[in-house]
């Protein structure tokens, strides 16, 4: 019997295992700190985004230059081309068409002269004399652009003058300052 017990104790002695390493038990406060850090980063990102968005909105854009002012500038610049009839007429004609499109919402640049004049005839935005003058102006421009007509400098200056007159006659009238000042006075008195 002794031998049997000894053999059992020897087998148990070789069956001994090493100590297991300690098991990490998650700390509930560590998760709380991680959650707070993520929340702080999210709030910081949101505040940064709002600041960036508001910064873009606060940029003051200069007021747009009115169509008649741009047209007059382009017509002045076109005078530099007066020695070259075709480029000069193209610049003056395109300026007049673009001005009419911006001012009255006509689709002048994309249309032929005939299509444009047909559209213009159905409106009351221009006076009959202005419509006739514009028709003559565009017909003269088409002669130079498409029929290879070479007008003299006087004729080119007349075309330029027609375009300038059209812009000046159709430009919007400025608001009277007296009305604006009176409205400010009324607002100031009512407070």
C-alpha positions in Angstrom: 0.0 0.0 0.0 2.8 2.3 0.7 3.9 2.0 -2.8 0.5 2.9 -4.1 0.3 6.1 -2.1 3.8 7.1 -2.9 3.1 6.7 -6.6 0.0 8.9 -6.3 1.8 11.6 -4.4 4.6 11.5 -7.1 2.1 11.9 -9.9 0.4 14.8 -8.0 3.8 16.4 -7.4 4.6 16.4 -11.1 1.0 17.7 -11.8 1.6 21.0 -10.0 1.2 24.0 -12.3 2.7 27.5 -11.9 0.7 30.4 -10.4 -1.6 32.1 -12.8 -0.9 35.8 -13.5 -3.3 38.4 -12.0 -6.5 39.1 -13.9 -7.2 42.8 -14.7 -10.6 43.8 -13.4 -11.9 46.8 -15.4 -12.1 49.9 -13.4 -15.4 51.7 -13.9 -13.8 55.1 -13.5 -11.4 54.5 -16.4 -14.4 54.1 -18.8 -15.9 57.3 -17.3 -12.7 59.2 -18.0 -12.5 57.9 -21.6 -16.2 58.9 -22.1 -15.6 62.4 -20.7 -12.5 62.9 -23.0 -14.5 61.8 -26.1 -17.4 64.1 -25.1 -15.0 67.0 -24.6 -13.4 66.4 -28.0 -16.9 66.3 -29.6 -17.9 69.6 -28.0 -14.6 71.2 -29.0 -15.1 70.0 -32.6 -18.7 71.3 -32.7 -17.6 74.7 -31.3 -14.8 74.9 -33.8 -17.2 74.1 -36.6 -19.7 76.8 -35.5 -16.9 79.4 -35.2 -15.7 78.5 -38.7 -19.3 78.7 -40.1 -20.0 82.0 -38.5 -16.6 83.4 -39.6 -17.6 82.8 -43.2 -21.0 84.5 -42.7 -19.4 87.6 -41.2 -17.3 88.3 -44.2 -18.7 91.4 -45.7 -18.9 91.2 -49.5 -18.7 94.4 -51.4 -22.0 95.4 -53.0 -22.3 94.2 -56.6 -21.5 96.8 -59.3 -24.7 97.8 -61.0 -25.2 96.6 -64.6 -25.2 100.2 -66.0 -21.9 101.0 -64.3 -20.2 97.9 -65.7 -21.6 98.5 -69.1 -20.3 102.1 -69.2 -16.8 100.9 -68.1 -16.8 98.2 -70.8 -17.9 100.8 -73.4 -15.1 103.1 -72.4 -12.6 100.2 -72.7 -13.9 99.3 -76.1 -12.8 102.7 -77.4 -9.2 101.4 -77.3 -10.3 99.1 -80.2 -11.7 101.8 -82.4 -9.0 101.4 -85.0 -10.0 97.7 -85.5 -13.7 97.9 -86.6 -14.7 94.2 -86.1 -13.3 93.7 -82.6 -14.6 97.2 -81.6 -18.1 96.4 -82.9 -18.1 93.0 -81.2 -17.1 94.5 -77.9 -19.7 97.3 -78.1 -22.5 94.9 -79.3 -21.7 92.3 -76.6 -21.7 95.0 -73.9 -25.1 96.3 -75.0 -26.6 92.8 -75.2 -25.1 91.8 -71.8 -26.3 95.0 -70.2 -29.9 94.4 -71.5 -29.8 90.9 -70.2 -28.7 91.9 -66.7 -31.0 95.0 -66.5 -34.2 93.6 -68.0 -33.6 89.8 -67.9 -33.6 89.5 -71.7 -31.8 86.6 -73.2 -29.9 88.8 -75.7 -26.4 87.2 -75.8 -27.6 83.7 -76.8 -30.1 84.9 -79.5 -29.8 86.2 -83.0 -30.6 89.8 -83.6 -34.0 88.8 -85.2 -34.9 86.6 -82.2 -33.9 89.2 -79.7 -35.8 92.0 -81.5 -38.9 89.8 -81.6 -38.7 89.2 -77.9 -38.1 92.9 -77.3 -41.2 93.9 -79.4 -43.5 92.0 -77.0 -42.3 93.9 -73.9 -43.0 97.4 -72.5 -39.7 97.7 -70.8 -38.3 100.0 -73.5 -39.9 102.9 -75.3 -40.7 102.5 -79.0 -38.0 105.0 -79.9 -35.5 103.0 -77.8 -36.5 99.7 -79.5 -36.1 101.3 -82.9 -32.7 102.7 -82.0 -31.6 99.4 -80.6 -32.8 97.6 -83.8 -30.8 100.0 -86.0 -27.7 99.6 -83.7 -27.8 95.8 -83.8 -28.4 95.8 -87.6 -25.3 98.1 -88.1 -23.2 95.8 -85.8 -24.3 92.7 -87.7 -23.1 94.3 -91.0 -19.7 94.8 -89.5 -19.6 91.4 -87.8 -21.0 89.2 -90.5 -21.0 91.1 -93.9 -17.4 92.3 -93.6 -18.5 95.9 -93.8 -15.6 98.3 -92.8 -17.1 101.5 -91.4 -15.1 104.6 -90.8 -14.2 106.0 -87.4 -17.1 108.4 -87.4 -19.6 105.5 -87.9 -17.9 103.6 -85.2 -18.2 106.5 -82.8 -21.9 106.8 -83.7 -22.4 103.1 -82.8 -20.5 103.7 -79.5 -22.7 106.7 -78.8 -25.9 104.7 -79.5 -24.8 102.1 -77.0 -23.9 104.7 -74.4 -27.3 106.5 -74.9 -29.1 103.2 -74.5 -27.4 102.5 -71.2 -27.9 106.0 -69.9 -31.6 106.1 -71.0 -32.4 102.7 -69.4 -30.3 102.9 -66.2 -32.4 102.8 -63.0 -32.9 106.2 -61.4 -31.1 106.7 -58.1 -33.2 106.9 -54.9 -33.6 110.5 -53.8 -31.6 111.4 -50.7 -34.3 113.6 -49.3 -36.7 110.6 -49.0 -34.0 108.5 -47.3 -33.2 111.3 -44.9 -36.8 112.0 -44.1 -37.4 108.3 -43.3 -34.5 108.4 -40.9 -35.9 111.5 -39.2 -39.3 109.8 -38.8 -37.7 106.7 -37.3 -35.7 108.9 -35.0 -38.7 110.9 -33.8 -40.9 107.8 -33.2 -38.3 106.3 -30.8 
